[in-house]
Amino acid sequence: MFELSILSLDTVLHFGIKMLAFLGGLAALIFVHELGHFLVARKVGVTVEKFSLGFGPEIISFTRGGTKYLLCWIPLGGYVKMKGEEVGEEPADEKGSFLAATVTHRLAIASAGPLFNILFAVGIYYCVYLTGVPTLSPVVGVVTAESPAMAAGLQTGDRILAIGGDKILYWEQLQKIVRVSPGRSLNFQVERSSGSLADIAITPVSGQTTDVFGDQENTGLIGITPLVRNITYVKVGSPADQAGIRAGDTLLAVDDATILGWGDLKKAAIDKPGQALTFRVRRDGTEIVTTLTPESKIVKDIAGKSAEVGMLGIGMAGEMVTEKYGVFGAFKRAYEETGRLIYLIAVSIKKIFTGSISADAIGGPILIFQIYGEQAEQGFNGLVRLTALLSINLGLINLLPIPVLDGGHIFFFLIELLRGKPVSERNRARAQQVGLFMLLSLMAFAFYNDIMRIIT
């Protein structure tokens, strides 16, 4: 006897939202990239024969202005086909041919795709900071014992209003000032949880912290972390969901450990996989006690080392305020954020090639789908910021000097500028074959990593 299992409407809808977010974000990234090539090619007089979103059999197409526009079934890329672009192609009429264009024009066309991806990210962040983005407020959580903050009398729940003459609205502002001020006395204007005001002098000490890549760096420290214990997200089917914890709850304690931030939660629960723990939360003014057993999972750090952790299935944040700027301020902030991410992604790529970051960190379409799905559940703001991050990533990867990528073409055109003549057709054809093999190998490896993440 067979039992037919039917997916619930909620499950289908949940998957559909994830898929729409993934396809929409991917289409935007591909469109912007190919639009860069298309517009610059048209600008310098090169004929564009095809503009395609996707590969493989076409879904729909139309021709306008001498260009055939296509939407194809495989949504993992796109292309702009220019007249006389392919190796060995000899158009009868060289007018409008890619190879007949000057080397500087060809260099501009090849560079336009990655550049448009970077500009797209700037545009997204401009809109984000113009309309406002939630960010962490400067409320103190943990005050480390024997730290400068503890010695000066800073307390949990204190809100930092200003440091010296600089008004503090966001936690990130506080961090920036402290990091660059070791050995310099700073005057903190503080609002106590009781509502009273206080001026406190704190001198940051020079100490070592670990950056996002696991490297040690010297920076100013005062020994505080932000107050983070508001549950903002509960993953469906996770241990937290099964324990009855909801988004909007405030996590007060795990067993006998008070929770003031992620560091406390790591010690109390994440480092205790498989152990039944007592979680105490506050919901609408009422304290609720429930039992939660963190799900054991093996994860790898950025260096590829495995460790067993307890997965809870929650997202936490502190008190959030809106970071918002005017017309010119939003552009400055967007430029800063894009620059920061370009640096981080560029260093990440370098560390992967040098082996400092494990190749297991490389992800493919399945990982991107999962991340897009999670962001879609948490809100539109996070979704568009993820798109900006991936746009920068796409732009930088395409600048790698690998034949068949834009960076490979740029490399050949730079050689042509230096030599005064193009690289031979034979050498370009060989390089493209090698580049295609490298690209396909990288894609296969990314798919393998994605599948192994699901299996493990």
SEBA-373688 format. One line per 8 residues: number of its first residue (from 1); for each residue x, z, y of C-alpha. Coordinates in Angstrom, 3 decimals, always signed. Layout:
// SEBA-373688
NUM	X Z Y | ...
//
This chain:
// SEBA-373688
1	+0.000 +0.000 +0.000 | +1.351 -0.973 +3.375 | +0.894 +0.810 +6.679 | +0.905 -1.275 +9.821 | +2.575 +0.491 +12.718 | +1.360 -0.681 +16.108 | +3.292 -0.036 +19.296 | +1.348 +1.942 +21.869
9	+0.375 +0.369 +25.166 | +2.607 +2.875 +26.996 | +5.621 +1.823 +24.906 | +4.988 -1.855 +25.558 | +4.480 -1.212 +29.291 | +7.618 +0.943 +29.417 | +9.698 -1.807 +27.807 | +8.099 -4.463 +30.030
17	+9.065 -2.596 +33.207 | +12.658 -2.294 +31.974 | +12.805 -5.980 +31.093 | +11.377 -7.060 +34.456 | +13.910 -4.873 +36.297 | +16.759 -6.293 +34.208 | +15.735 -9.949 +34.552 | +14.940 -9.571 +38.256
25	+18.263 -7.946 +39.049 | +20.225 -10.414 +36.943 | +18.444 -13.389 +38.508 | +19.217 -12.078 +42.010 | +22.933 -11.692 +41.222 | +23.212 -15.154 +39.668 | +21.177 -16.826 +42.410 | +23.268 -15.321 +45.224
33	+26.522 -16.261 +43.497 | +25.533 -19.873 +42.865 | +23.943 -20.127 +46.316 | +27.360 -19.434 +47.812 | +28.904 -22.367 +45.940 | +25.903 -24.570 +46.743 | +25.755 -23.945 +50.497 | +29.484 -24.325 +51.104
41	+29.641 -27.474 +48.952 | +26.805 -29.028 +50.940 | +28.441 -27.888 +54.193 | +31.733 -29.705 +53.445 | +29.979 -32.852 +52.232 | +30.247 -32.433 +48.444 | +27.221 -33.695 +46.505 | +25.531 -31.036 +44.355
49	+23.896 -32.696 +41.352 | +22.451 -29.593 +39.666 | +21.631 -26.008 +40.614 | +20.720 -23.976 +37.525 | +19.632 -20.408 +36.921 | +20.338 -19.759 +33.250 | +21.759 -21.910 +30.480 | +20.345 -23.905 +27.593
57	+16.994 -25.734 +27.430 | +15.179 -25.908 +30.730 | +11.897 -24.115 +31.388 | +11.101 -25.938 +34.579 | +12.942 -28.300 +36.915 | +12.448 -30.416 +40.008 | +14.611 -32.680 +42.147 | +14.896 -32.463 +45.905
65	+17.483 -33.866 +48.302 | +19.461 -35.403 +45.462 | +19.868 -32.059 +43.658 | +18.109 -31.150 +40.424 | +17.034 -27.487 +40.393 | +16.611 -25.899 +36.958 | +15.379 -22.666 +35.431 | +16.661 -22.324 +31.848
73	+15.902 -20.074 +28.898 | +19.185 -18.147 +28.543 | +19.346 -15.835 +31.594 | +22.996 -14.769 +31.237 | +24.458 -16.915 +33.990 | +24.000 -20.072 +36.001 | +25.943 -22.955 +37.445 | +26.246 -25.484 +40.249
81	+27.231 -28.952 +39.026 | +29.010 -30.989 +41.698 | +29.766 -34.688 +41.654 | +33.183 -35.445 +40.119 | +33.833 -31.791 +39.346 | +34.598 -31.905 +35.636 | +38.035 -32.730 +34.259 | +38.169 -36.427 +33.292
89	+35.053 -37.306 +35.282 | +35.668 -40.329 +37.507 | +32.656 -41.155 +39.675 | +32.295 -44.797 +40.640 | +31.793 -43.741 +44.251 | +34.159 -41.042 +45.484 | +31.956 -40.227 +48.468 | +30.649 -36.699 +47.984
97	+32.972 -36.101 +45.014 | +34.366 -32.598 +44.523 | +37.832 -33.857 +43.570 | +37.900 -36.172 +46.606 | +37.361 -33.176 +48.934 | +40.385 -31.612 +50.615 | +42.032 -28.728 +48.786 | +40.951 -26.282 +51.514
105	+37.334 -27.400 +51.079 | +37.571 -26.962 +47.309 | +39.151 -23.543 +47.835 | +36.274 -22.589 +50.144 | +33.681 -23.721 +47.587 | +35.314 -21.738 +44.759 | +35.628 -18.610 +46.918 | +32.065 -18.748 +48.227
113	+30.384 -17.418 +45.065 | +32.307 -14.109 +44.899 | +32.142 -13.786 +48.688 | +28.357 -14.144 +48.671 | +28.140 -11.426 +46.001 | +30.098 -9.053 +48.269 | +27.978 -9.974 +51.300 | +24.837 -9.498 +49.212
121	+25.951 -5.929 +48.447 | +26.588 -5.295 +52.159 | +23.097 -6.626 +52.905 | +21.495 -4.369 +50.288 | +23.289 -1.289 +51.572 | +22.420 -2.219 +55.144 | +18.710 -2.238 +54.248 | +19.092 +0.961 +52.225
129	+20.725 +2.908 +55.063 | +18.423 +1.385 +57.667 | +15.307 +2.588 +55.791 | +16.922 +5.788 +54.518 | +18.382 +6.961 +51.220 | +18.069 +10.419 +49.624 | +21.351 +12.328 +49.659 | +22.475 +15.863 +48.892
137	+22.063 +18.469 +51.613 | +24.928 +20.892 +52.431 | +23.548 +23.969 +50.649 | +26.104 +26.137 +48.820 | +25.657 +26.784 +45.104 | +28.599 +28.286 +43.243 | +31.231 +30.181 +45.238 | +34.371 +30.438 +43.106
145	+35.925 +33.886 +42.693 | +39.106 +34.512 +44.731 | +38.589 +31.269 +46.681 | +38.907 +30.869 +50.467 | +35.086 +30.602 +50.670 | +34.626 +33.855 +48.724 | +37.247 +35.641 +50.859 | +35.511 +34.455 +54.043
153	+32.110 +35.683 +52.860 | +30.338 +32.389 +52.128 | +27.334 +32.946 +49.846 | +25.117 +31.023 +47.443 | +22.205 +29.561 +49.383 | +24.100 +29.251 +52.680 | +23.410 +26.020 +54.537 | +26.376 +24.510 +56.402
161	+25.139 +23.379 +59.823 | +28.441 +22.346 +61.399 | +32.193 +22.478 +60.973 | +33.899 +22.874 +64.320 | +32.189 +20.414 +66.627 | +30.994 +18.131 +63.815 | +27.351 +18.437 +62.816 | +26.904 +18.499 +59.036
169	+23.793 +16.840 +57.624 | +25.002 +15.812 +54.152 | +27.232 +17.374 +51.508 | +29.509 +14.330 +51.575 | +30.352 +14.995 +55.247 | +31.427 +18.529 +54.369 | +33.634 +17.235 +51.533 | +35.380 +14.673 +53.712
177	+36.365 +17.251 +56.333 | +37.568 +19.858 +53.830 | +39.597 +17.369 +51.769 | +41.768 +16.329 +54.721 | +42.231 +19.855 +56.160 | +44.448 +21.918 +53.825 | +46.104 +24.769 +55.730 | +43.947 +24.265 +58.852
185	+41.431 +26.936 +59.855 | +37.895 +25.521 +60.104 | +34.964 +27.178 +61.847 | +31.815 +26.922 +59.690 | +28.439 +27.386 +61.371 | +26.175 +28.705 +58.583 | +22.478 +29.422 +58.182 | +21.862 +32.192 +55.654
193	+18.992 +32.029 +53.163 | +17.410 +34.840 +55.227 | +17.370 +32.556 +58.276 | +20.131 +34.340 +60.208 | +23.102 +32.400 +61.623 | +26.800 +33.145 +61.156 | +30.171 +31.729 +62.173 | +32.751 +31.857 +59.391
201	+36.414 +30.814 +59.580 | +37.694 +29.264 +56.339 | +41.135 +27.796 +55.713 | +41.176 +25.217 +52.871 | +44.046 +25.524 +50.413 | +45.897 +22.563 +48.956 | +44.985 +22.039 +45.329 | +44.643 +19.428 +42.634
209	+41.366 +17.863 +41.607 | +40.535 +15.154 +39.093 | +39.198 +11.870 +40.440 | +36.690 +9.589 +38.687 | +39.514 +8.010 +36.652 | +40.857 +11.326 +35.382 | +43.910 +11.186 +37.668 | +45.136 +14.246 +39.562
217	+45.127 +14.176 +43.358 | +46.054 +16.723 +46.026 | +43.263 +17.676 +48.385 | +41.890 +20.493 +50.524 | +39.699 +22.997 +48.656 | +37.625 +26.026 +49.652 | +36.012 +26.794 +46.259 | +32.349 +25.813 +46.538
225	+29.959 +23.428 +44.786 | +26.518 +22.279 +45.952 | +23.334 +24.025 +44.831 | +21.965 +21.626 +42.201 | +19.163 +22.764 +39.881 | +16.035 +20.753 +40.722 | +15.017 +18.638 +37.722 | +14.301 +15.124 +38.985
233	+14.061 +13.181 +35.728 | +13.129 +13.895 +32.114 | +13.804 +11.196 +29.532 | +10.847 +10.441 +27.285 | +11.364 +11.848 +23.778 | +14.466 +13.832 +24.769 | +15.029 +17.516 +23.848 | +13.955 +18.492 +27.387
241	+10.745 +16.463 +27.049 | +9.986 +18.047 +23.669 | +10.605 +21.494 +25.154 | +7.960 +20.846 +27.827 | +10.307 +20.633 +30.798 | +8.997 +18.384 +33.570 | +10.340 +16.577 +36.613 | +9.822 +18.892 +39.589
249	+10.814 +22.059 +37.711 | +13.638 +24.232 +39.020 | +16.109 +25.306 +36.338 | +16.880 +28.988 +36.863 | +18.838 +30.053 +33.779 | +19.937 +29.149 +30.255 | +20.045 +32.251 +28.032 | +21.702 +34.818 +30.320
257	+23.593 +32.289 +32.491 | +22.263 +31.597 +35.981 | +22.264 +27.885 +36.786 | +23.465 +26.866 +40.248 | +24.919 +23.434 +39.424 | +26.111 +20.997 +36.770 | +29.186 +23.114 +36.022 | +26.985 +26.054 +35.014
265	+24.743 +23.814 +32.916 | +27.747 +22.277 +31.149 | +29.040 +25.688 +30.052 | +25.602 +27.050 +29.160 | +24.067 +24.049 +27.345 | +25.954 +20.739 +27.320 | +28.918 +22.375 +25.563 | +26.561 +23.875 +22.911
273	+25.154 +20.970 +20.882 | +22.699 +21.893 +18.159 | +22.208 +25.490 +19.350 | +18.729 +26.776 +20.177 | +18.867 +27.935 +23.816 | +16.377 +29.720 +26.047 | +15.653 +27.762 +29.240 | +13.968 +29.500 +32.159
281	+12.397 +27.225 +34.780 | +10.186 +27.700 +37.830 | +7.124 +25.467 +38.155 | +4.709 +25.779 +41.093 | +5.834 +29.357 +41.709 | +5.505 +30.421 +38.069 | +8.442 +31.124 +35.770 | +8.250 +29.441 +32.355
289	+10.430 +30.213 +29.346 | +10.992 +27.609 +26.627 | +13.411 +26.914 +23.788 | +15.559 +23.775 +23.922 | +18.103 +22.576 +21.365 | +20.620 +20.095 +22.867 | +20.927 +16.967 +20.750 | +24.412 +16.549 +19.337
297	+26.104 +13.330 +20.373 | +29.645 +11.990 +20.229 | +30.704 +10.479 +23.555 | +33.962 +9.032 +24.829 | +35.616 +9.858 +28.124 | +37.199 +7.277 +30.402 | +40.425 +7.403 +28.374 | +38.557 +6.723 +25.129
305	+38.818 +10.288 +23.712 | +35.795 +11.390 +21.673 | +34.007 +14.699 +22.160 | +30.799 +16.266 +20.876 | +28.325 +17.206 +23.599 | +24.750 +18.394 +23.808 | +22.355 +15.836 +25.299 | +19.433 +17.351 +27.208
313	+17.746 +14.279 +28.682 | +17.390 +15.493 +32.258 | +18.542 +14.529 +35.712 | +19.198 +17.221 +38.316 | +19.666 +17.203 +42.055 | +19.877 +19.676 +44.865 | +17.831 +19.790 +48.031 | +17.711 +16.201 +49.238
321	+17.646 +14.911 +52.802 | +17.311 +11.352 +54.056 | +20.497 +9.639 +55.160 | +19.332 +7.107 +57.740 | +21.021 +5.147 +60.532 | +20.161 +2.790 +63.354 | +20.831 -0.939 +63.466 | +24.581 -0.667 +64.104
329	+25.164 +2.605 +62.258 | +23.576 +1.186 +59.086 | +25.967 -1.773 +59.155 | +28.997 +0.515 +59.542 | +27.805 +2.728 +56.668 | +27.050 -0.315 +54.471 | +30.534 -1.690 +55.141 | +32.115 +1.679 +54.236
337	+30.125 +2.020 +51.000 | +30.854 -1.557 +49.928 | +34.555 -1.063 +50.655 | +34.605 +2.164 +48.643 | +32.996 +0.468 +45.636 | +35.301 -2.562 +45.862 | +38.254 -0.178 +45.642 | +36.816 +1.786 +42.708
345	+35.873 -1.326 +40.724 | +39.213 -3.023 +41.431 | +41.109 +0.060 +40.243 | +38.856 +0.257 +37.154 | +39.612 -3.368 +36.244 | +43.337 -2.753 +36.724 | +43.250 +0.371 +34.543 | +41.385 -1.453 +31.771
353	+44.076 -4.149 +31.693 | +46.885 -1.568 +31.739 | +45.204 +0.544 +29.065 | +44.622 +3.621 +31.269 | +40.889 +3.192 +30.711 | +39.676 +2.538 +27.189 | +38.366 -0.980 +26.490 | +35.336 +0.780 +24.986
361	+34.161 +1.219 +28.587 | +33.455 -2.525 +28.808 | +29.740 -3.208 +28.579 | +27.587 -6.292 +28.233 | +23.982 -7.347 +28.799 | +22.545 -4.647 +26.518 | +24.231 -1.862 +28.504 | +23.123 -3.438 +31.786
369	+19.557 -3.637 +30.424 | +19.646 +0.057 +29.500 | +21.008 +1.094 +32.904 | +18.479 -1.064 +34.757 | +15.723 +0.495 +32.654 | +16.811 +4.027 +33.523 | +17.020 +3.183 +37.233 | +13.600 +1.512 +37.128
377	+12.159 +4.790 +35.848 | +13.785 +6.766 +38.655 | +12.718 +4.604 +41.589 | +13.223 +1.429 +43.586 | +15.996 +2.836 +45.749 | +18.287 +3.452 +42.794 | +17.412 +0.049 +41.365 | +18.546 -1.906 +44.436
385	+21.704 +0.187 +44.785 | +22.559 -0.597 +41.170 | +22.055 -4.278 +41.973 | +24.515 -3.952 +44.868 | +27.068 -2.287 +42.581 | +26.722 -5.019 +39.942 | +26.940 -7.711 +42.625 | +30.317 -6.341 +43.745
393	+31.386 -6.127 +40.107 | +30.361 -9.748 +39.475 | +32.194 -10.932 +42.576 | +35.451 -9.162 +41.694 | +35.425 -10.212 +38.029 | +34.940 -13.826 +39.084 | +38.084 -13.545 +41.221 | +40.247 -12.827 +38.173
401	+42.746 -15.710 +37.700 | +41.173 -16.825 +34.422 | +40.476 -20.559 +34.007 | +36.725 -21.393 +34.012 | +36.141 -18.438 +36.357 | +36.220 -18.926 +40.132 | +39.521 -17.050 +40.261 | +41.092 -19.597 +37.928
409	+39.997 -22.470 +40.163 | +41.259 -20.616 +43.234 | +44.614 -20.101 +41.484 | +44.960 -23.843 +40.786 | +44.000 -24.754 +44.359 | +46.576 -22.316 +45.763 | +49.221 -23.947 +43.556 | +48.109 -27.317 +44.894
417	+48.479 -26.060 +48.471 | +52.032 -24.887 +47.745 | +53.137 -27.962 +45.767 | +51.354 -30.532 +47.868 | +49.781 -32.094 +44.780 | +47.158 -30.973 +42.234 | +47.896 -29.524 +38.797 | +47.804 -32.315 +36.233
425	+44.522 -33.105 +34.541 | +46.063 -32.400 +31.158 | +47.262 -28.925 +32.131 | +43.921 -28.091 +33.748 | +42.072 -29.161 +30.592 | +44.313 -26.981 +28.424 | +43.928 -24.031 +30.783 | +40.150 -24.375 +30.751
433	+40.138 -24.312 +26.950 | +42.214 -21.121 +26.974 | +39.998 -19.634 +29.690 | +36.835 -20.477 +27.767 | +38.240 -18.819 +24.661 | +39.159 -15.699 +26.676 | +35.713 -15.558 +28.273 | +33.859 -15.972 +24.975
441	+36.090 -13.338 +23.368 | +35.366 -10.926 +26.222 | +31.619 -11.547 +25.915 | +31.742 -10.998 +22.144 | +33.700 -7.753 +22.658 | +31.189 -6.553 +25.265 | +28.300 -7.282 +22.872 | +30.170 -5.412 +20.123
449	+30.616 -2.367 +22.375 | +26.934 -2.459 +23.312 | +25.855 -2.552 +19.657 | +28.261 +0.230 +18.676 | +26.881 +2.430 +21.473 | +23.389 +1.983 +20.031 | +24.540 +2.655 +16.460 | +26.596 +5.733 +17.330
//
